[in-house]
Structures are given as C-alpha cells and as structure tokens.
Amino acid sequence: MGRTLANSQLYSKGTKTNNLKDAIIRIGVTNLTTILTTEYYSQYKKIDGIAFFKLKEFNQHSIFVSKLCFEIAKSLNLDRKFDLMIAGMFHDIGLLIRAISQPEKMELLIEKCKNEKINFYTSEINNQLLTHDQLGANLLEKWGFNRQVVELVKHHHTPTQHRTSSIDYLSKEFDILELSNQISIKYSFGFHNNDPHVKISQILLDKIGISKDALNTLLKEVIRNINVFSSALYI
C-alpha cells in the first residue's frame, strides 16, 4: 500500500519508486500513520449499518485532531509530538467501540447529546457508563501502545484538577489535545455537536505557549491537508 500511494499523482511528482524506505520518506511518517489508521477504521463494515454513527465524519475528526496535535507540538519542539499524533488519532476510538458493541446505548447517548446539548463524555457520566476515553485506553493498552499514548487517551476529558500527579508531566500534551479537539468542533471536522461558535480560550493558548497568529498559520495548512486527504481517501 505504501509504495502504491507514494507512486500516486499526489506524491510521486512524476518519479516512480519501488523502494519502501523511499516511499515512506516521500509520503511522510505522519501522513502514512494517518492513512494506515484510516485504512484500519475502514475495515469496520458493520458501522455502515449504523445510521446514527457516520464513520467518515468520525475518521475526519480523528485525522484533524491528530494532525493539528502533531503540528502544534512540532512548532513547540516537543519531544512527544509523535505520541500526541497517535493519541490524537485514537482519542475517540472508545466511541467506535461502543457504536459496534453497544449500538443501542450509543444511539441513546447521541440522542441525549443532541437534545441536551452536551458532549459524549458528559452524557456517559450522566448515564453511569464507562466513558469512551476509558474504553479506548483499555483497548490501546491491550494493543501494546506506550504508556504516554494510553494516558493521553485515558484522561483527555479528565479535568486538570482530577488528574493524578503521576501524569503531570503530560500537562502540555493534554492542553494541546484539548485545544485540537475544540478547534475540530469549531471548524466542523467532527461527528457530534459541531458548533462554529466555539470560543478558543486565550488561557489555554497561553498555557500551551502558542499565539493566535501562529495557530492560524498551522490551522490553514492542516485544513488544506485534510481536504486533500478527504478527496484522496473517499473517492
């Protein structure tokens, strides 16, 4: 798959390659991770029969959050930028798990989110269900993902004051994941409660250490890439 994509019109620039290493370099590690994860999600054919859960929108949300997390982390020279990229891609996989394994509960949660104008996490808490961040973290732990990725997924909705001191070292990464998630909803790269009126907190930007101008520059590039990927992946 990697060589085929590297030789596509999008990446080849008229030059073919049969070397896998060259293909990976040409595509880019972040793009390749995004594409392979998209391919993984696309295997869930059972989702096609669940009208209330749109896999394409879920996938676009995951891609957007992943790529924006990575670009922000890279701009700040953070060592854990690849952990953030992977956590961004899988942060909501617990929702996919529930849509497949508990479709009746998932449909109920979605209806409550719409009617009560709340997010999935709040709806799960209100209905005394294991939250999707916990579901996702449990799966990633079974898959052997590293501790940082698992913790980022497991606590991406946990309020700062409720996180244990053992994960304080990931505080900036949590902030970046939160910001990227907020922006995905603001710009409708999501699959639930899209709201263009979402306000991006200046306090959060200050905690991360990124200006609005710098963020906007990264955002334009990420949106452009997302549109390219969407065209390529969903033809």
C-alpha positions in Angstrom: 0.0 0.0 0.0 2.8 2.4 0.9 4.6 2.1 -2.5 1.3 2.4 -4.4 0.5 5.6 -2.5 4.0 7.0 -2.9 3.7 6.5 -6.7 0.3 8.2 -6.9 -0.2 11.5 -8.5 -0.5 13.1 -5.1 3.1 12.1 -4.0 5.1 10.9 -7.0 5.8 14.2 -8.8 6.4 12.1 -11.9 9.0 9.9 -10.3 8.2 6.2 -9.5 9.9 4.3 -6.7 9.9 0.6 -5.7 11.9 1.2 -2.5 9.7 1.1 0.6 12.0 3.4 2.6 11.9 6.0 -0.1 8.1 5.6 -0.3 7.8 6.3 3.5 10.0 9.3 3.3 8.1 10.6 0.3 4.7 10.3 2.0 5.9 11.3 5.4 5.6 9.4 8.6 2.7 11.5 9.9 0.7 11.2 6.7 1.5 7.4 6.5 0.2 6.9 10.0 -2.9 8.8 9.2 -3.5 6.8 6.1 -2.9 3.4 7.7 -5.2 4.3 10.6 -7.8 5.4 8.2 -7.5 2.0 6.4 -7.9 0.3 9.8 -11.1 2.2 10.6 -12.5 1.4 7.2 -12.5 -2.3 8.0 -15.4 -1.8 10.3 -18.1 -2.6 7.7 -20.6 -3.1 10.5 -20.6 0.6 11.0 -22.2 1.1 7.6 -25.5 -0.3 9.0 -25.5 2.1 12.0 -27.2 5.1 10.5 -26.6 7.3 13.6 -22.8 6.9 13.6 -21.0 8.2 10.5 -17.6 6.6 10.1 -16.4 9.1 7.5 -17.1 12.0 9.9 -15.5 10.1 12.8 -12.4 9.4 10.7 -12.1 13.1 9.6 -12.3 14.2 13.2 -9.6 11.8 14.2 -7.4 12.8 11.3 -7.8 16.5 12.1 -7.1 16.2 15.8 -4.1 14.0 15.1 -2.5 16.3 12.5 -3.2 19.5 14.4 -1.7 18.0 17.6 1.4 17.0 15.8 1.9 20.4 14.1 1.4 22.3 17.3 3.8 20.0 19.2 6.4 20.2 16.3 6.2 24.0 16.3 7.0 24.0 20.1 9.8 21.4 19.6 8.1 18.9 22.0 9.7 15.5 22.3 6.4 13.7 22.5 5.0 15.0 19.2 4.6 11.5 17.8 2.8 10.3 20.9 0.4 13.2 20.5 -0.1 12.4 16.9 -1.1 8.8 17.7 -3.2 9.8 20.8 -5.0 12.4 18.6 -5.8 9.7 16.0 -7.1 7.2 18.6 -8.5 9.6 21.3 -12.1 8.8 20.5 -11.8 5.2 19.5 -13.9 4.3 22.5 -16.9 5.8 20.7 -16.3 3.5 17.8 -16.0 0.5 20.2 -19.4 1.4 21.8 -21.1 2.0 18.4 -20.1 -1.5 17.4 -20.5 -3.4 20.7 -23.4 -1.4 22.3 -25.3 0.2 19.4 -28.5 0.8 21.5 -26.6 2.6 24.2 -24.6 4.6 21.6 -27.8 5.7 19.9 -29.3 6.7 23.2 -26.1 8.7 24.1 -26.2 10.5 20.7 -29.9 11.5 21.2 -29.2 12.8 24.7 -26.2 14.8 23.3 -28.4 16.4 20.7 -31.4 17.0 23.0 -29.5 18.2 26.0 -26.7 20.0 24.0 -24.0 18.1 25.9 -20.9 16.2 24.8 -20.5 12.4 24.8 -18.3 12.4 28.0 -21.0 14.3 30.0 -23.7 12.1 28.6 -21.7 8.9 29.5 -21.2 10.2 33.1 -24.9 11.2 33.4 -25.9 7.7 32.4 -23.3 6.0 34.6 -21.5 4.3 31.7 -17.8 3.6 31.3 -16.6 6.6 29.4 -15.2 6.4 25.9 -11.8 7.6 26.9 -11.6 4.7 29.4 -12.9 2.2 26.7 -10.3 3.5 24.2 -7.4 3.4 26.7 -8.2 -0.2 27.7 -8.1 -1.2 24.0 -4.8 0.6 23.3 -3.2 -0.9 26.4 -4.2 -4.4 25.1 -2.7 -3.4 21.7 0.6 -2.6 23.4 0.7 1.2 22.9 3.2 3.1 25.0 2.2 4.5 28.4 2.1 8.1 27.2 -0.3 7.4 24.4 -2.6 5.4 26.7 -2.6 8.1 29.4 -3.4 10.8 26.9 -6.3 8.9 25.6 -7.5 7.7 29.0 -7.6 11.2 30.5 -8.3 13.5 27.6 -11.6 14.5 29.2 -10.5 14.4 32.8 -10.4 17.9 34.3 -6.9 19.0 35.2 -7.7 19.1 39.0 -8.8 15.5 38.9 -5.7 14.0 37.2 -3.2 12.2 39.3 0.2 13.8 39.9 1.8 10.8 38.1 0.7 12.3 34.7 1.6 15.9 35.5 4.5 15.6 33.1 1.9 15.3 30.2 0.1 18.6 31.1 1.1 20.5 28.0 0.3 17.5 25.8 -3.2 17.3 27.4 -3.7 21.0 26.7 -2.7 20.6 23.0 -5.1 17.6 22.7 -7.9 19.6 24.3 -7.2 22.6 22.0 -7.1 20.5 18.9 -10.4 18.8 19.8 -12.1 22.2 20.4 -10.9 23.5 17.1 -12.1 20.4 15.2 -15.6 21.1 16.5 -15.4 24.8 15.7 -14.4 24.1 12.1 -16.9 21.2 11.8 -14.2 18.5 11.5 -16.2 16.3 13.8 -19.2 14.0 14.0 -21.1 15.3 17.0 -22.4 18.7 18.1 -20.4 20.7 15.5 -20.5 24.3 16.6 -18.8 27.1 14.7 -19.4 29.4 17.7 -17.0 27.5 20.0 -14.6 30.0 21.6 -11.0 29.1 21.8 -9.7 30.0 25.3 -6.8 32.5 25.4 -5.9 31.0 28.7 -5.4 27.6 27.0 -3.3 29.2 24.3 -1.1 30.9 26.9 -0.7 27.6 28.8 0.4 25.9 25.6 2.6 28.8 24.6 1.3 29.5 21.1 -0.1 32.7 19.6 -3.3 33.0 17.7 -1.3 34.0 14.6 0.9 31.0 14.8 -2.0 28.7 15.4 -3.9 30.2 12.5 -0.9 29.5 10.2 -0.8 25.9 11.3 -4.5 25.5 11.1 -4.7 26.7 7.4 -2.1 24.1 6.5 -3.8 21.3 8.4 -7.2 22.1 6.8 -5.7 22.2 3.4 -4.1 18.7 4.0 -7.3 17.4 5.5 -9.2 18.4 2.3 -6.6 16.7 0.2 -6.8 13.5 2.2 -10.6 13.5 2.2 -10.5 13.8 -1.6 -8.0 11.0 -1.9 -9.4 8.6 0.7 -13.1 8.8 -0.1 -13.2 8.8 -3.9 
